[in-house]
Amino acid sequence: MGEVATTGLRAGEPAACPCDDVPRAEVGILEKTWRSDGVAMTPPAAPKSNLLRVLVQAPVLAVVTLAFALLLLVGGTINRARFVTPLLRAWGRTCLAALGVRLVLEPAAAAELAKVRRRVLTLNHASTLDMVVVTAFWPEGGIIVMKREFLRMPVFGWVVGVMDAVPIDRTNRERAAAALDEAARVVREKDRTIIVAPEGTRSRTGELQRFKLGAFHMSQKAEAPIVPLVLHGTRELWPMGQIDCRSGTVTVRMLPEVPPPAAGQDVHPVADRLHDAYADELDRMRETVPVVGALRSSS
């Protein structure tokens, strides 16, 4: 994806810009970022890229993405329901193969993603690689929330145009609220899956950021359970600021399902509990689940 956006709202309040409830300086001129506990952190220096990998990966990804964008445009025009999901998965898996990245869906996650049902699928977001991983396991009937700027990107904007996507205008509170309300209605009435990154944007430091509330309000309004997926390894392989991707393994693990908040319930405690569950699980996975070198050792 690049970045997946949603808004942070209090129950009953109008939608805010997804970046409004994050205590930070203006985007683009940051010298510090913030942990969820409000402690300022200086972002790490941008990692060095490997020139040979860049020269190999960039043209390969460009050709693959252009080819699948054209296929998606044609397939989406002919029969969106039949062609878009298989083509999105094929694009994601082809890109991962080109990058030397092995995707491991743990059994519970694989079983859940095989279902077609009403749910809010959440994931942590710390890498450009997240978008590729998500398309590789794209669920049937999936809808993704993303910032509106992606529609203006060459090639990728074409793909977004045939995907079931909810573009969020982060500069307009009313439009953001209307988009999320419409997404909740579609999820509720058509038993769809909506995919959201509660952090709202990629973490600059790798620390899990404070969760915004848009995903939890959508769960509440759509009466849809929250299914949390933990992505482990994406940041280690493709950290923010690096323009190439290292080979290795990305593991997707599912956390216990969260029931939808009741109508009128304050969703802040729900968001805080899920944030803590993500933080604990990411710490465990960093200690026990290998990332870099797994491809070489398993071959």
Backbone hydrogen bonds, N-H to C=O, Kabsch-Sander energy under -0.5 kcal/mol:
donor,donor_aa,acceptor,acceptor_aa,energy
3,E,1,M,-0.9
5,A,3,E,-0.5
9,L,7,T,-0.6
13,E,10,R,-2.3
20,D,17,C,-2.8
22,V,19,C,-1.0
24,R,22,V,-1.7
29,I,26,E,-1.6
33,T,41,M,-2.9
35,R,39,V,-2.3
36,S,208,L,-0.7
38,G,35,R,-2.0
41,M,33,T,-2.9
51,L,49,S,-0.7
54,V,50,N,-2.4
55,L,51,L,-2.5
56,V,52,L,-1.6
57,Q,53,R,-3.6
58,A,54,V,-2.2
60,V,56,V,-1.3
61,L,57,Q,-3.0
62,A,58,A,-2.1
63,V,59,P,-2.4
64,V,60,V,-2.6
65,T,61,L,-2.7
66,L,62,A,-2.4
67,A,63,V,-2.5
68,F,64,V,-2.5
69,A,65,T,-2.3
70,L,66,L,-2.1
71,L,67,A,-2.1
72,L,68,F,-2.9
73,L,69,A,-2.3
74,V,70,L,-2.3
75,G,71,L,-3.4
76,G,72,L,-3.0
77,T,73,L,-1.3
78,I,74,V,-2.2
79,N,75,G,-2.9
80,R,76,G,-0.6
83,F,79,N,-2.3
84,V,80,R,-1.8
87,L,83,F,-2.1
88,L,84,V,-2.7
89,R,85,T,-2.4
90,A,86,P,-2.2
91,W,87,L,-2.6
92,G,88,L,-2.5
93,R,89,R,-2.6
94,T,90,A,-2.4
95,C,91,W,-2.5
96,L,92,G,-2.3
97,A,93,R,-2.2
98,A,94,T,-2.3
99,L,95,C,-1.8
100,G,96,L,-0.7
100,G,97,A,-0.8
101,V,96,L,-2.9
102,R,100,G,-0.5
102,R,248,G,-2.8
104,V,102,R,-0.5
104,V,250,V,-3.1
105,L,103,L,-0.6
106,E,104,V,-0.7
106,E,252,V,-2.3
109,A,106,E,-0.5
110,A,106,E,-2.7
111,A,107,P,-2.6
112,E,108,A,-2.0
113,L,109,A,-2.6
114,A,110,A,-1.1
115,K,112,E,-1.5
117,R,115,K,-0.6
119,R,192,R,-1.5
120,V,225,P,-2.7
121,L,119,R,-0.6
121,L,194,I,-3.1
122,T,120,V,-0.7
122,T,227,V,-1.7
123,L,196,V,-1.3
124,N,229,L,-0.7
128,T,238,W,-0.6
130,D,127,S,-1.1
131,M,128,T,-0.9
132,V,128,T,-0.7
133,V,129,L,-2.4
134,V,130,D,-2.8
135,T,131,M,-2.2
136,A,132,V,-1.6
137,F,133,V,-1.1
137,F,134,V,-0.6
138,W,135,T,-1.1
142,G,139,P,-1.7
143,I,193,T,-2.5
144,I,164,D,-1.7
145,V,195,I,-2.1
146,M,144,I,-0.5
146,M,166,V,-1.9
147,K,3,E,-0.8
148,R,168,I,-2.6
150,F,147,K,-1.7
151,L,148,R,-1.9
152,R,149,E,-1.6
153,M,150,F,-1.4
156,F,154,P,-3.3
157,G,153,M,-2.1
158,W,155,V,-0.6
159,V,155,V,-1.7
160,V,156,F,-2.5
161,G,157,G,-1.5
162,V,158,W,-0.8
162,V,159,V,-1.1
163,M,159,V,-1.3
165,A,163,M,-1.4
166,V,144,I,-3.3
168,I,146,M,-2.6
169,D,167,P,-0.5
170,R,168,I,-1.0
172,N,169,D,-1.4
176,A,172,N,-2.2
177,A,173,R,-2.4
178,A,174,E,-2.5
179,A,175,R,-2.5
180,L,176,A,-2.1
181,D,177,A,-2.4
182,E,178,A,-2.3
183,A,179,A,-2.2
184,A,180,L,-2.3
185,R,181,D,-2.0
186,V,182,E,-2.3
187,V,183,A,-2.4
188,R,184,A,-2.4
189,E,185,R,-2.8
190,K,186,V,-2.4
191,D,187,V,-0.9
192,R,187,V,-0.8
193,T,141,G,-1.8
194,I,119,R,-2.1
195,I,143,I,-3.4
196,V,121,L,-2.8
196,V,194,I,-0.5
200,G,197,A,-2.0
203,S,125,H,-1.3
212,K,198,P,-3.1
214,G,7,T,-2.3
217,H,213,L,-2.2
218,M,214,G,-2.4
219,S,215,A,-2.1
220,Q,216,F,-1.9
221,K,217,H,-2.8
222,A,218,M,-2.8
223,E,219,S,-0.9
224,A,219,S,-1.8
226,I,258,V,-3.1
227,V,120,V,-2.9
227,V,225,P,-0.5
229,L,122,T,-2.8
230,V,253,R,-3.4
231,L,229,L,-0.6
232,H,230,V,-0.7
232,H,251,T,-2.6
233,G,231,L,-0.5
237,L,233,G,-1.9
238,W,234,T,-2.6
242,Q,239,P,-2.0
246,R,237,L,-2.5
248,G,100,G,-1.6
249,T,291,V,-2.1
250,V,102,R,-2.8
251,T,232,H,-2.4
252,V,104,V,-2.8
253,R,230,V,-2.0
253,R,251,T,-0.5
255,L,228,P,-2.5
258,V,226,I,-3.0
265,Q,262,A,-2.3
271,A,267,V,-2.5
272,D,268,H,-2.6
273,R,269,P,-2.4
274,L,270,V,-2.1
275,H,271,A,-2.4
276,D,272,D,-2.2
277,A,273,R,-2.0
278,Y,274,L,-2.5
279,A,275,H,-2.6
280,D,276,D,-2.5
281,E,277,A,-2.2
282,L,278,Y,-2.8
283,D,279,A,-2.0
284,R,280,D,-2.1
285,M,281,E,-2.7
286,R,282,L,-2.2
287,E,283,D,-1.2
288,T,284,R,-1.4
289,V,285,M,-2.8
294,A,291,V,-0.9
297,S,293,G,-2.2
298,S,294,A,-1.6
299,S,295,L,-0.7
299,S,296,R,-0.6
